[in-house]
């Protein structure tokens, strides 16, 4: 007979960890007496990170006393107490290899439905004082599981757990867990899992991505169900020498370089919105590593990149002053997840300044296809002299039957003609979206300076645009994901205080930082990136979740610990990897 041994609750608190402050609700303590269970929470309980925990599908976390005994034996521990694994219900019985997604149980006066296994994160490692625990829980097949509350009511320690229903498809928690996190993803099992109505939306989306990857590219390596969007188009690492076929002036401070294979051999075709990485030599110090969006049409004959010349921009000034037609530069294959999605939904290409480059490539693709969907080109520039690609955009818009352009100049020159060179003085704003008639169901592709991006993101939210419809390209690094970290100061990327002067060189391409690896100071490339304030994404820190999966532009790494499932060829997991030679990473 299965029964409830302990009901555990706890409200979020701040704790110190690695010189940072974490907001977490993983500290749970037993309740004395009975406790009411609501649709989203138990009385007295809460979650610090609602992005990764809580919600209707994850209202109650369940862990088994049999798993406690297993970990006590495996780890030689005797200090575990109820709630140690962050669970709300400590139970006897209902092992993960017997309970199925969709099973329903009555406990006390409440009724529950199993929705998904636990997705482990680094905080369970903190709570158990065992940093490996996120990976151990998943790899052992003992993750525990979540309940959805079908009927609210009171529960208490000692209550019997009575099975009152089950799903038609019988797939256990342990099997669902392995289907996502192990290297084996049989198509028939994925299809069976997706037929379980009770399966939570997050897990459903991961299985759909795995199915889609098997359909569109049977050769794809890695785990499409876990990889973030930024790492969704992996390519072979390395640089190839390309010749500069021509250099053109696009605006007062923008030049374009057209690049071709020296022997006119075909190049890997880019997806609209992708970029290439250049490695530029210097007489002293490490080479300059910079990313530049492809600003021209999709082609295997060559790439066009466009570069803004900043007063203190080392790479831009190097290209402007030292590179000429006929010179050779080292260039990576096209990469990046900021790409134009197919479909018939309206498209908004929203940019400022040099941020026009990736969305211009998207405009080329839409014009080449004579797209009949609505296409809005919205651009902000200082004035006509600082407005690159103006004539190019006008020509491309003519190929779109439902295309509309709107250009703002923040400081128009007296020579700029309103209604001809630009449509309005000032800056793009929420009222402009309404005046132009942007549909709320549109997909928005946004790129530009950091302040412009932040303002547009806020304006789009106020306009009522769903965050899932807004796609952003950040030139100097991606959006960070550091779950639970609070009060951290935002700093520009920089070399660490204890920078080494030897060892493999680790270059963070988007952040423009190159530092030598110091194994005595860092256990992983993630820790080095954090020491440099490079924007990073992570959750488990032990090679399970793949949130940290990033592009490996060149070089090679080793893993310690080994990830449960390898990243795609051409990517790496920074949370558990170390460089074995010089590496360039897409961060």
PyMOL commands that set and color helices and strands:
alter all, ss='L'
color gray80, all
select helices_A, chain A and resi 56-58+65-75+122-127+133-139+173-181+187-194+201-216+229-231+314-322+353-368+384-386+390-397+430-436+450-463+467-469+525-531+574-576
alter helices_A, ss='H'
color red, helices_A
select strands_A, chain A and resi 3-9+13-17+20-24+29-30+35-37+60-64+89-92+104-107+110-117+145-151+153-155+161-165+239-251+254-261+275-280+288-293+303-308+328-332+347-352+375-381+403-409+424-425+443-447+470-473+481-482+485-486+500-508+513-516+537-538+549-554+557-559+571-573+577-579+583-585
alter strands_A, ss='S'
color yellow, strands_A
deselect
rebuild
show_as cartoon
